[in-house]
Amino acid sequence: MATVRKNKEGFTPRQVKAAMEARSTMHILNAPSTKSLKYAIRSGLIKNCPITEEAINHAEAIFGPDASTLKGKSTRPTPKKTYDNFFSPPEELYQHNRSITIDHMEIENAKFLTCIDTTVRYRSCIPVQNLKTDPVFEALDKIFRLYNQFRSDLEAKGFVFSLSFIGRCDRIVTCGHNILAFYNF
């Protein structure tokens, strides 16, 4: 990686001083792009400006691109869109019982309902507003909708679901039994 000291080696002290003044002027003018600053100097938009286009080019060669300009004007590229990709489990993972462990957790006053399918180690975490019956039932409904998509396959294979509730939240236990009755599991 080239350093500023190495980059200064090909320039005279007068050129280095002019490059430093050009970079200073660039910051005083609220960090325009190099192209915009050259255009302003070439057009005479800045009266009595001692900076030349050559000094700007030397500043670019010595100091590299201006960090404040890059930070203020460059943006992060748009990330790729993610898709929910649910698929039927492969035949090797089918067993005759399915164990699901359900619990709730709280992180900085945000409440979540967690679910771990202990057979295939599938984990899900669903945010809930509170641990009252309706939000918990909706969260469990989201979890069991995934299993309900493959219900005919699961019933044909003779699956038996068992729920384990960790913790002491009676509402989760009640909603869990209600959701199993709702889906006829």
N, C-alpha and C positions, 0 to 999 in steps of 0.2 A: 504494500500500500504506500503510495507516494505521500510524503509529508509536505507541508508548506515550505519548510526550509529547503528541501530538494527542489521544489517547484520554482523557488526564487533564483536558483543557480543560473538560469539562462537569461536573466534580465539585469539591466543596470540598476543602480540604486535609485536613479531618477524615475525609471519605469515602475519600480516596486512602490515608490511613494505615490505616484500618480494612480496606480492600481488600488492602493489603500484609500486614497481620496475618492476614487470612483465608487468603491464599495461603501464608504461612509455616506456619500451623497445618495446612493441607492437606498440606504436605511432612512435617511432624512426625508426622502420623498415617499415614504410609506411602502418601501420594497416593491417597486414595479418589476415586471419581468425584464430581463436583459434586452429583449427585442423592443419593448415599449420605451425603455430608457434611451436606447440608441435612436429610436424614431424621434423622441422629444428633443434630443440634442441635435440631430440632423436637421430637424424642422425649425430650430431656433425657438422652441417653446419655453425654454429656460434661459432668461436673459443673464448675460455676464457669467455663463457657466464655464469654469476652467477645465471641465472634464471632456475628454475626447472619446470617440468610439474605440480608438486604439487602447486607451486606458481601461475601458470596460472589457475589451477582449483579453487584456493582460490580467485583469482581476479574475476573470473566469478561469484562465489558465493557471494562475497561482493559487487561488483560494477554492476553486471548484464552484459548483452551483451554490447559490446563496441558500443557507439552511432555512432562514425565516420565510423566504419565498416558497420553498418546497413544502414547508409545514403548513403554510396558510392556503396554498392553492392546489395541492395534490390531494386526492381523495382515495379512499380504500376502494378496491374494485368490488362490485356487487357479488355477494356470495352466491353459489349455486343454490337453486331452489331444492328444498328437501320434500320428499313425498312419504306419506305413510305407506308402508309396504308390508301388508299382512299376507301371510301365506299359510297354507295348510301344512302342518308338521309332517316330515317324512315318515315313512312306514317304520323305520327303525326306532323312532321315538315313541311309537304307540305302545303303551302298556295297559294293563287292565285297571289301573287306578290312577287318579290324578289328585295330588295333594296341593292345596293352595293355602298359603299363610298370609293373613291380612293383619295389618297394624296401622296405627296412625302416628305421625310425627309432627313436630312443630319446630320450625326454624325461623327465628326472629319474628315471632308472632304470625307467621304464615303456616297454615295447617295443611297437611297432606295425608292422603290415604295411600298406603303402600301395599303392594301385593307381590308375592313371590310364588311362582309355580315351581315347587320343589322338584318336580319330575324332570322338567327340561330347563330349569333355571331361568325362566322368563320373568323379568321384573317389570313392574309398572308403578308409576307414582303419579297420582292425580291430585291436583290442588282442590281443596274444599274451603268454602267460606267459613264454616264452623262445623262443629261435630254434632249438630242437631240431625234429626232423622232424615229430613228431605235431602240436604246436600250429601249426606253419607249414602243414601239410597241411590242418588244420581251417579255418584262416583263408582259404587259397586256395579251399577247398571252398565257403565262404560266398560268396566273390566269384563263382565260376563257377556257382553255383546260379542267380544272377540271369540269366546268359546261357543257362543250360540251360532256363529257363522259356520262352524264346522260340526254342528250338533249331530247331523245325520251320520257323519263319519264316526263321531265319537260313540254314539249309541250303537252303531253297527259293530263296533269293536268291543262293546261291553264295558265302557268306562264307568267308573264309580268315582264321584267327586267327594272329597272330604275337606272341610274348612277348619283351619286352626286360627283362632283369634288370640293374638298376643296383647297383653295389656289389660286394662280393666274398664274399657269403654263399653258399657252395656248397650248403647245405641248401635255400635258397629255390629255386635253379636246379633241383636234383634234384626237389624237391616240385612245382615248376611243370611239369616234364616228366611227372611221374607223374600229376598232376591232368589234364593234357591227354589222356593215354592213358586215364585213368579215364573221362572224359566223351567219349572218341572224337572229340576236336576235331583 
